[in-house]
Amino acid sequence: METSLLTVLPERTCREKGKALKDAIYLLGGKWKPCIISALWSGSKRFTELQEHIIGITPKVLTKELQEMEMNYLITRTVNHTKPVSVSYTLTEHAYGTQKVFDALVEFGFTHRKMVIGK
């Protein structure tokens, strides 16, 4: 079994580890944020492109999620001065730092699914 930060850091940092984990789950958790991040891995997208890519998300919820993600430095919102004006969303370098987290979650998801339902 590999060593992780959860087991290596001294016991006195248990509270700090909990806070850091809570922050990460807040930033990346929920039903839609992982989907939005996944949709933006391949590059910038306009609002309507995100809606098409993320099945089931309403415009109101997408707007709220994008605002939260921008506030937390996960995405950049760019107003394109075209006719008509369009807005595009791009992952920040900070968001690209989540790639290992998502890769690990995907791998865990595959392993868990295989264990539970055998597929």
Secondary structure as a PSIPRED ss2 file (coil, helix, strand):
# PSIPRED VFORMAT (PSIPRED V4.0)

   1 M C   1.000  0.000  0.000
   2 E C   1.000  0.000  0.000
   3 T C   1.000  0.000  0.000
   4 S C   1.000  0.000  0.000
   5 L H   0.000  1.000  0.000
   6 L H   0.000  1.000  0.000
   7 T H   0.000  1.000  0.000
   8 V H   0.000  1.000  0.000
   9 L C   1.000  0.000  0.000
  10 P C   1.000  0.000  0.000
  11 E H   0.000  1.000  0.000
  12 R H   0.000  1.000  0.000
  13 T H   0.000  1.000  0.000
  14 C H   0.000  1.000  0.000
  15 R H   0.000  1.000  0.000
  16 E H   0.000  1.000  0.000
  17 K H   0.000  1.000  0.000
  18 G H   0.000  1.000  0.000
  19 K H   0.000  1.000  0.000
  20 A H   0.000  1.000  0.000
  21 L H   0.000  1.000  0.000
  22 K H   0.000  1.000  0.000
  23 D H   0.000  1.000  0.000
  24 A H   0.000  1.000  0.000
  25 I H   0.000  1.000  0.000
  26 Y H   0.000  1.000  0.000
  27 L H   0.000  1.000  0.000
  28 L H   0.000  1.000  0.000
  29 G C   1.000  0.000  0.000
  30 G C   1.000  0.000  0.000
  31 K C   1.000  0.000  0.000
  32 W C   1.000  0.000  0.000
  33 K H   0.000  1.000  0.000
  34 P H   0.000  1.000  0.000
  35 C H   0.000  1.000  0.000
  36 I H   0.000  1.000  0.000
  37 I H   0.000  1.000  0.000
  38 S H   0.000  1.000  0.000
  39 A H   0.000  1.000  0.000
  40 L H   0.000  1.000  0.000
  41 W C   1.000  0.000  0.000
  42 S C   1.000  0.000  0.000
  43 G C   1.000  0.000  0.000
  44 S C   1.000  0.000  0.000
  45 K E   0.000  0.000  1.000
  46 R E   0.000  0.000  1.000
  47 F H   0.000  1.000  0.000
  48 T H   0.000  1.000  0.000
  49 E H   0.000  1.000  0.000
  50 L H   0.000  1.000  0.000
  51 Q H   0.000  1.000  0.000
  52 E H   0.000  1.000  0.000
  53 H H   0.000  1.000  0.000
  54 I C   1.000  0.000  0.000
  55 I C   1.000  0.000  0.000
  56 G C   1.000  0.000  0.000
  57 I C   1.000  0.000  0.000
  58 T C   1.000  0.000  0.000
  59 P H   0.000  1.000  0.000
  60 K H   0.000  1.000  0.000
  61 V H   0.000  1.000  0.000
  62 L H   0.000  1.000  0.000
  63 T H   0.000  1.000  0.000
  64 K H   0.000  1.000  0.000
  65 E H   0.000  1.000  0.000
  66 L H   0.000  1.000  0.000
  67 Q H   0.000  1.000  0.000
  68 E H   0.000  1.000  0.000
  69 M H   0.000  1.000  0.000
  70 E H   0.000  1.000  0.000
  71 M H   0.000  1.000  0.000
  72 N C   1.000  0.000  0.000
  73 Y C   1.000  0.000  0.000
  74 L C   1.000  0.000  0.000
  75 I E   0.000  0.000  1.000
  76 T E   0.000  0.000  1.000
  77 R E   0.000  0.000  1.000
  78 T E   0.000  0.000  1.000
  79 V E   0.000  0.000  1.000
  80 N E   0.000  0.000  1.000
  81 H C   1.000  0.000  0.000
  82 T C   1.000  0.000  0.000
  83 K C   1.000  0.000  0.000
  84 P C   1.000  0.000  0.000
  85 V C   1.000  0.000  0.000
  86 S E   0.000  0.000  1.000
  87 V E   0.000  0.000  1.000
  88 S E   0.000  0.000  1.000
  89 Y E   0.000  0.000  1.000
  90 T E   0.000  0.000  1.000
  91 L E   0.000  0.000  1.000
  92 T C   1.000  0.000  0.000
  93 E H   0.000  1.000  0.000
  94 H H   0.000  1.000  0.000
  95 A H   0.000  1.000  0.000
  96 Y H   0.000  1.000  0.000
  97 G C   1.000  0.000  0.000
  98 T C   1.000  0.000  0.000
  99 Q H   0.000  1.000  0.000
 100 K H   0.000  1.000  0.000
 101 V H   0.000  1.000  0.000
 102 F H   0.000  1.000  0.000
 103 D H   0.000  1.000  0.000
 104 A H   0.000  1.000  0.000
 105 L H   0.000  1.000  0.000
 106 V H   0.000  1.000  0.000
 107 E H   0.000  1.000  0.000
 108 F H   0.000  1.000  0.000
 109 G H   0.000  1.000  0.000
 110 F H   0.000  1.000  0.000
 111 T H   0.000  1.000  0.000
 112 H H   0.000  1.000  0.000
 113 R H   0.000  1.000  0.000
 114 K H   0.000  1.000  0.000
 115 M H   0.000  1.000  0.000
 116 V H   0.000  1.000  0.000
 117 I H   0.000  1.000  0.000
 118 G C   1.000  0.000  0.000
 119 K C   1.000  0.000  0.000
